[in-house]
Amino acid sequence: MNKMKLYTIIGAGLFALTSTALFACSEIEDGSNDMSSWPEVKDYVTTLEHPCMLHTETDFEFVKGKVQSGAQPWKNAFDHLTRGGNNLSQSAYKASPVKLLARLDQNNWAGKYPNDWNNYTKLMRDAAAAYQLALRWKLSETDGTQYADAAIAILNDWAKTCAGFIVNDKGEFIDPNEFLIFIQVHQIANAAEIMRSYSGWQEADFAKFKSWIADVFYPHITKFLSTHNGNECALHYWLN
């Protein structure tokens, strides 16, 4: 398969990376697929118009107009996002970053890492909070800077504190469950994508966040996609 075809299905590969219901080779008829017969993508455009990823500026303008007019189901969804009982979307929310992330089997590792064996949940909550606060900033009827500042604080705290993962002396994960940490990456990256236009996010801090994503997460993700975690069948994770 050529590289351009691979790029067209990379999204499916990332989903497979984080899915709890991964397809095994035995589930593909005759152990093969027709990916190689797909037409080649031509005129591939690499220019992005920010914000992108899950939402565009057009999306935000559309939803904001619906919310302000009280149209359903948008108004109910926004009310659910901003309700007082949802502490993840409140401007008082504070991040809980850790230096080294871990998602380890309790029976094997809780004794050695009693305070850190499952600390990925802190990233899980903070990523959700950063994303919800970013949404609240974009959809607020007023300027919503308090939500923007809270979202930026979360992103900055993680980028300044987290240096990687609990690994062995070769830099390898000590438990395959650690690959599941990346479920949270798309959400915190999307929060940053939304917030990149906020004038209150200092250029140096934004650059540090981008480096954090690239240096801490990207190497492990690309290694997983290229080696399939040592699985002999590459199609086990939907990539050929």
N, C-alpha and C positions, 0 to 999 in steps of 0.2 A: 504494500500500500504506500502511495506517495505521501509526502508530508502534508500537502494541501488537503487531501482526503482525511488525514488524521486530525487536522485542525477542525474540520467540520463536525467531528464526533467527540472532541475533547470534553465538551460539556457533559455528555453522557458518561464519559470516563470518570469525571470528577464526582458525578452523582453516585456512580458505582463505588467509588472510594469511600464514600460516607454512608452508604446504604447498609442496613442491617439484613437485607434480603438479596445478597449478591447472587448472580447467576453462575452456576457451575458449568463446566464443559459438558457434563452429561445431559444438561438441559438444552443443548444446541443440537439439532438433528444432524446426525452423521458427523458431529464434531466440527462442522464448518459453517460458514455464513456467506452472504453475498456482498459483503462490504467492498470487495475489490471490483465489483461490477458497477458500483455507484458512479455517476458522472463526476468528472473532475470539476472542482470549483475554480472558476476563472474570474478575473477582475476582482480579486480579493482586496477589500478596502480595510486599511489598518487605522485610518483616522477616526478618532472617537470624539463625540461631542458630549461634554460633561454637563451634568451628571449622567451616568449611564448605569451599567450593571442591571439592577432590578428595576430602576425607575429613571425616567427622563424628566426634564423640566416641563415638558408638555403634560406628562402624567400628573405632576404635582399641581400644575395650574388647573387641570381638569377636576381633580379631586377636591382641591381647595374651594373651587367655585361651587361644587356640589355640597360641601360641608356648610359653607356660608349661607347657602340658600335653603338649608334644611332638608335637602333631598335624601331619600333613602335608597340603598342601605348605607350610604357614605356617612351620613350624620351619626347613625347608631354606631358605626365602626369607630369613628373618631371619638365619640363619647366613651366607648369602651377602652380605647387607647389612653385617654386622659383621665379616667376615673380615679378618684382618690385612693381607692384600694390597690391600685397598680403602682407599687413603689418604683418599678423599673422606669416609668416615664415621668418621674418627678424630678424637678431641678435640684433637690437636696440629695439625690443619689450620689454615693461615693464609690469609687472603684476599689477592688481588693486585689491588686496585681501580685504575682509571685515571681521569684527569680527564675525558678526552673519548674516547668509544667510536668505533670505526670497523670497518667490514667492507667493504674496498675491493678493487677488481680489482688484482691484483699488477702486471700489465703497465703499467697507467696510473698507479698511485699509490705503489708501493713506493719509488720514487726520492725522491719528495717527503716521504713519511712512512715512513722505513725502520724505525722502531721501533713504529709505531702502525697501519700500514695494515690489520692483521688482529688487533687487540688484543681484539676481541669474545670470543675464545676464553677470555680470563681471566674474563669474566662467565659464560660457559658452564660452566666448571669450578666456579667459586665458587657459582653458583646450584645446581648439582647437589650440591655439598658441603653447603650450607645446608639443602637439602631432606632429604638423607640423615641429617644430624645431627639434624634436627628429628624425623624418623621414629624414630631411635634413642632419642631422649629419651622420646618418647611410649610406646614399646614396651619400654623397659628394665624388667627385673624389680626393680632398685633405683631410686633417685630419678633417676639419670642426669643430674645437673646439669652434669657436665663437658661433655656433648654439647650441652646447652641453651646453655651459655655460649659454646661454640665457634660454634654456629649464630648466636647473637645478635651475636657479634663480626664475623662475615662481613656480616650485614645492616647493622650500624652502619657498618662501614668503607666499604661502597659508598655508602650514603646520605650520608656525610660527605665523600666524595672525588669521586664522579662528578657532573659538572655538565652533561653532555649528550653531544653527538656532534661529530665533525668535519664542519662544514657550510660552505657558501659565505657570502658577505657578506649574503645575503638570509635566512639561517637555513635553507636548503634542503639536503637531502642531495646530496652531489656524486656519488654512485654509487647506483644502485637496489639494489645488494646490501645497503646499510645497513638497508633495511627488514627484512632477515632477522635483524637483531639481536634483534627482538622475540620470536623463538622462545624465548629464555631468560626472558622477563619472567614468563610464567605460573608458572614453576618457582620463581623467587625470591619472587614474591608469595605463592605457596602455602606456602613455608617460613615466611614472616612470618605468614600466617594461622594456621598451626599453633602458632607461638611466641607469639602475642599474649597467651595466658593465662599465660605464664611470668612469675612474680613478679620474676625477675631482669632483665627487660627494662624499663628505665626509661621512664617515660611520655614524657619529652621525646624520647628516642631513637626510640620507636615513632612519635611524631608526625612526626619528621623523616623517617623511612622512608616513611610514607604520603605526605608531601609530595613526596618524591623520585620515587615512582612516578607521582604525579599530574602533577608539573611537567616531568619529563624524558621519560617515555614516552607518557603519555596524549595530548598534543597531536599527536604524529606518527602514532599509531595511528588516532585519530579522523579526522585529515586524510586518511590513506590510505583509510579506509573510505568517506569521503564523496566523494573525488575519484577513487578507484581508480587512483591514480598516473598520472592523465592518460589512462587508457584510455577510448576512446570508448564502449565497450560496458560498461555497469555490471554486467551479468550475468557478466562475465569473472571476477569474484571472488565469485560466488554471491549477490550482493545486488542488490536491485532498488530 
